[in-house]
Amino acid sequence: MAGTCSYRLLTHHVDLDLPDGSTPARAYLANTAVQDVPCRHRVRYAVTPAAGRLVLREDGDRFADAASMDEAARLLDERLRLRVCDYLSRAGWLLLAAGLVTVGDRRCLVVGDDVDRSVLLAALLLDGHRVDGAEVVAVRGGDAVAVPFPLRLGVAVLDRVPELAAVWDRFPVVGTDAPVRVVDPPTLGVEWRVMRAPVEAVAVLDDGGTPAIATVLEARSGPSVLPPGAEVREAAMVLGTGSTHRVPASVEGAALLRDALG
């Protein structure tokens, strides 16, 4: 017997049918974010048992089989991520591997590698700041909006943000080989609201961020002329004249950023 949940990923409304007992997979895929981006499409995914396997369908069409719900959740995530990100790219959005957080009333783009971003954003979330997303931020025409994938934290993040230990067991665990905890900000009393708006600051973590962002920041520090290209142009527009903060990916780095933006 199956259960259905529905949620939004910006422009896409998702209906998800999963077998009963799949609560961790639902948590891994769904989100509770309030989103101010118009919804353009509706898509339905279904996972059904068949002959000892799980069959995955998109709008009724079979696209994959899985041996477990963990594998099914990963395949569904990849499929939907590709669909939404492809749509945004075709609509002229530049997709950045980045996070987005509001500290006080200032929106801040966070660039760095996956684990570093998760460390900084988890520390800021625990401190009560609104984290829109930690994985993909779309920018266009000076605006930025986070794709609200749930925040997924591995033990590497717990090791670097020890304050998480007090709430770690509140979060559903997904996976066995490399388990992650899935964080829904409202469980920590923090609003999850995803907005399309300019950013006023950028936090650059230890590895320097994406090439387009790095190019813009380098040009700011000297007489360099920005090279042509849509990615650099969009990065320059979204960063505008906002402040730049180079901080370590740590609890201490979160405190430094909070003090700089607060």
N, C-alpha and C positions, 0 to 999 in steps of 0.2 A: 504494500500500500504506500502511496506517495504523498508527500506534502509539498505545498507550493509556497514560495516566497517571492516577493516583488521588490525591486529597488531600482535606483537610477544610477547610471554612469554618464553624467552630463547630458549629452544629446540622445542617449539611448535608455529607454525603459526596458528592464529585463524581468521576465517571468521565468522562474527557475523551479522545475519539478525534480525533486530528489526523493529517494526511498526514505521511509521512516528511519529514524536513528542516525540521520546524517547531519546532526546539529553542528559539529565542528566544520564540516564542509560548507554549510550555509554561512557560518561566521567568516570563513576564509574568503568567500566570494562576495557576500552582500555588504551593504553599508547603510547607515542610518542618517547620512548627511542631508541637510537641507541645502538644495542647490538652486541657484537663480539663473541657470542657463536653460533656454527653451529646449524642450524635449522634441526631437524630430522623428525618432524611429522606435518601434517596438519589436522586440525579439524574444523568442521563447526557446529555452534550453530544457532538455529532459534527460534524466539518467534512469534507465530501467534495467533490472536484472534479466539476463537471458543466457541459459546454458552455461552457468558458472562464471559468466562475465558480466560487465556492466556496459550497456550500449548508450552512447552519447548522441543526441540528436539536436540539431539547430533548425528551428522552424519545421520540424517533422522529418528532416533529412539526416540520415545517419552520417556522422563524420569521423567517429573514432570508437574504439573499445578500450576498456580499462579493466585491470585486474583487481583494483581496490578503490574505495572512495577517495583515498588520498591521491591516487593517480588521476581519478576522474576530476577531482577539484583542480589539480594542476592543469590538466588538459582544457577544462572549461575556462580557467583563468587565461591561459594563453590564447584561446580562441576569441574570447570576448575582448581581451586587450588588443589583439590584432585588429578586430573589427572597429572598435572605437578609435584607436589611434590612427588607423588608415583613414577613417572618415574625417578626423580633425586635420590630418595632413593635407588631404585633398581640398579641404576648405581654407587652406592657407595658414594654418597654425603651425608654428615651430614647436616641436616637442623636445623638452629638455629633461634629462635625468636630474631631477631636482625636487626639493620640497618647498612648502610654503607655510609660513607661520605668521601669526599676528601677535606682536609683543606690544602691549599697551594699545595704541591705535595705529601702529605702523606695521604694514605688511612687509615681510622680509622673505626674499628668495634664498634658499639654502642650497648651495652647490658643493658637491664632494662625492666620494664613492658611496655605494649603497649602505654599508654598515656605518660609516661615519655620519651620514645623514640621519640614520635611524637613532644613533646614539644622541646626537644633539637634539633632535626633535622629541625623542622620548623624555629627555631631561626637561625640556621646555613644557611639554604636555603635563608632566608631573607637577610642574610649578604653576599650572593653571592657565597656560597660554593656549590659544586656539591654533591647532594644527590642521590645515586643510587637507594636506596630503604629503606623502614622503617619497613617492616614486617618480611620477611624471607630472610636469607642469607644462601647460600649453600657453604660448605667448603669441600675440598678434596685435599689431597696431598700438603698442604701448600697454596693452592689458595682459594680465596673467590669470590663469585659472588652473587649479590643481585637479587632476583626475582622482576622484576619491576612492582609490583602492584602500582597503583596510591596512592599518599599520601592522606589519608582521615582524615580530621581534624574535631573534634567536638568542641562544645562551651567550653569544659573544657580546650582545648588547647588554644583557643582564650583568655580565662581568664588569662592564665599564660604567654602568649606571646602577650601583648597588641599591639605591633607593627603590628600585623596581621590585626588590624582593618582598616588600611589605604587601604588594598588590598582585604579584605574579600569578598566584593561583586563581585570581578573578577571571583571567583571560583564557578562552578555549585554546586547547593545544591541537595542532594539526600536523600529521606526519610522524613517522617513526625513525627513519634514517637521519633526517635533519629536522627535528621538530621545531615548530615556531609557535609562539603565542600571538593570538590575533586580538588587537586592541580596538575597542569601540570607545572613542573619547567620552561619550556621555556616561559610561560606567565609572569614570573618574570625576564626574560632575562638570565636564568641560563641553561647551556647545560645539557641535560639528556643523559648521555652515560654510559652504563652498561658494565663493563669489568671484565674478569676473571684474577685475579692477586693476589699476596700476600698482606697482610695488614701490616702496620708498627706501628700501635698503637691500643689500645682498650680503649674505654671510658666506665667505669662502673658506672651506675647510682645508685640511692639510694637503690634499692632492691638487688643489687649484681649480677644480670644476671642469665643465665641458669646454671644448675648443672655442666655440663661439663666444662664450662668456669670458674665457681667458683672454681672447683677442681684444675684446672691448675694454677689459680692465687694464690690459697692458697699454693700450692706446691712451687711456686716461692718465697714465703716470708719466707720459712724455709727449714729444712732438709727433708721435707716430700717426700716420694717416690710416684710417680703417680701410681694409681691402674690400672690394665689391663682393656682393653675395647676399642672398636673401636671409641666410641664417645669421650672419653678422649684423645685418640691418635690423632684423627683428630683435635680436639680443640688445642692440644699442637702444632701441626704442623702449623696450620694457625696463631697462636699467635707468634710462633717463639721466637725471643728475642725482639720483639717490646715493646715499652714503654706502661705502664699502667697508666691511669688517672682516678681517682675517682672524679666525678664532680656531682653537683646537677642538676636535670632536670629542668632547668630554663634558662632565658636569660643570667643571670650571669654565669651559668655553661657553656653556649655556648661560652661566652667571655673568660672564663678560658681555655677552650679546644683550642680555636683559638690561644690564646697567647702561650700555651704550644707546639702546633704543628707548628705554623707559623714560 
